[in-house]
Amino acid sequence: MKSAIIYARYSSASQTEQSIEGQLHVCTQYAKANDLIVVDTYIDRATTGTNDNRAAFQQMLKDSGNAAWEVVLVYAIDRFGRNSVEVALNKQRLKTNGKVLISATQRTSDNLDGTKNLDGILLENVYIGIAEYYSAELSQKILRGLRESRRKGQFCGGKIPYGYYVTDKKVQVDEEKAEVVRFIFRQYAAGVYVPKIICKLNEKGLLHNGKPFLPNAIYGILRNERYLGIMRIRDEVYDNIYPQIVDADLYEKVKRKLIKNKIGSRSVKEVYLLRNKVKCGYCGNIISAECGTARNGETIRYYKCLGRKKHHNGCGKHPVRKEALEGLVLDSVIEAMQDEKTMNALIKGLMQMQDANNKEKTTLKLLLKEKKQTQTALDNIVKAIERGIMSDSTNRRLNELEQQARELDEKIAVERNKVAFLLTEDDMRRYYLTALRQEPQLLISTLVKEILLYDDKMVITYNTPLYEGSDDDRGFSFYEKTLFLPCTVPQSGETTLLPIQTVMRV
Ligand SMILES: [Zn+2]
């Protein structure tokens, strides 16, 4: 006679669900008919099938490590996990602990007497597949149901926007708050700034979810299409769930203003390619990126020495136009990269970096080595057993090694996935020659170390071995290049910068 426990779980995910009591009854009958003594029961009564934590199940798996019982009896195999992978893994854990999984209603891969059941193995997968199918079908049904409810104009959960409330699955307008929403829309449409709108709301003592209105809340309201009476869920549009609070003209006006303000404001960042890279050749101060407005209203962006800013008698370095300076530097970097030797040195450095980054691979090598050693030890034990050397300790060792081998297999699978896709030299070359040119910011931030800027020249220092004839293996060293600039013509403190000639001096 073998001892067994019964595991029962009720999940709403299955269409043909058997109650806990039903499962227990069938399992008990099976135990009686098959000479099993039921010593314990583990029951999960959770009602949701896909995200419950199944405390009793976890406890049962844990207990299987040192409990005396031998068999886990379930009503159906899908009790054992939420998908076939989970079922397989959990079954494997039981097996590791020397326990057998038996279903009272389905043929399983293991028989009670320890023999294998080949058609059971096949069937097991079919049963699990069917359970998965039902679970997926139920999700479909739920989605279909939700869609149907929405079509009927019913509220189906989620956050209710300010100005609405729900009764009997129907969204209703909270007239008092709706008036506040309209007020916000009208104010914004009239050109009142959001902080000012908030002041006005505060003066009226109005709250948003119990707290004073914040800018994000205001923008959230201004952008919420539900106030127009429209709700979008993925590709579906519903106009029958939310009653309209703001009329279409006002909504459109606000929408246009939001877009316009977004383009004109700081939210669209002007990229200064050389930010933090340029220093003044005269005073050593940082040359910072700034922007101003010309008399004709045009925005001018330029780089200006910080030493000039501070005092009247500060640095005399003239500011330079952003576009002109950046263009010069970018041309110089791209030109430097055209040189074959330079490119080779660069690729060499990058390959070295990749190798260093790819040290992860050594973990995999170590694991494979360990697996090999474990396998050898396993083979030796098996040979010993074949020769008749059989004791408690050889048995224990065999179990240990088998467990170890399984754990290693899992770790190896994980590492194999981790090993990054490696770039070849050709890949890198292509990348640098094409993609990086379209991403000047990346190009400059990786390759340019520093730029010393004078009024008549600049000295570019590179991060990489970008010099001709570089054969040494130092990897990353520095290289300088001086570009001579046209004489500056200061006009009301502003300088145009045009390249006349570029001279290279190493
Ligand atoms: Zn300066």
Residues whose N, C-alpha, C, O or C-beta is under 5 A from the ligand:
A	BS01	ZN	C280 Y282 C283 G284 N285 C305 G307 C315 K317
